[in-house]
Amino acid sequence: MSALLKVLPLFLVSGLALAANMEEAVNTGPAETVPVVFVWLFLAAFIAMIAGFFGWVWWHDKKAKPGE
């Protein structure tokens, strides 16, 4: 119970900060859009990095198996 009481002020302060940020967001205009080509480039690079990571893990796991 005392741990909850210690965290409660931090939670309330973060809620106030979020409320202030939301009020500011309402008063601003819409965000600028990004060309779709950059979204596709990011998506391709992201998927390639994930595939590369799993390939790297698989390669090192395959190397480590025979000598265990």
N, C-alpha and C positions, 0 to 999 in steps of 0.2 A: 504494500500500500504506500509506503514512504517513497518507493522508487517512482510510483505514478505521480506523486505530489512533486517530485523533483523535476519530472519531465513536463508536467502540465504547463508551467510558465513558458518553456521553450516552444511548446506546441501552439500556445496562444499568440506568442510573438510572431511565429512563422505564419500563422493565419492572418494576422494583421498586415504583414508584409505582402502576402499574396493578395489580399483585398486591395491594398494600395496599388499593386501592380496591375490588377484587373481594371481598376478605375482608369489608370493611365492608358491601358490598351483600348478601352472603349473610346477614348477621346482621340486616338490616332487613326489615320487613314488605313486603307488596305495595304498589305505588303506587296512589294513589287514581285512580279512573277519571273521565273527563270525559264529560259528556252528549254524545250523538251529534250533536245539533243544532249544537254549537260546531265539531265536526269538519267538518260539511257547510258551515257558514258560512266557515270558514277555507279549505276547498277551493274554494268558489265565488269567494272574494276572490282567492285565489292564481291561479286560471285566468283571472279577469278582468284581473288585473295583467299576466299574460303576454300575453294577447290585446291589451291596451292598448299594451304595449311594442312588439309586432310591428306593430300598426296605426300607431303613431307613427313607427317606422322606415320603414314602407312609405310613409307620407304625406310624410316628409321626403325620401325617395329619389325619389318622384314629382316633388316640387317641384324637386329639384336636376337632374334629367335634361335638361329643355329648355335650360337656360342653360349647361350644362357649358362 
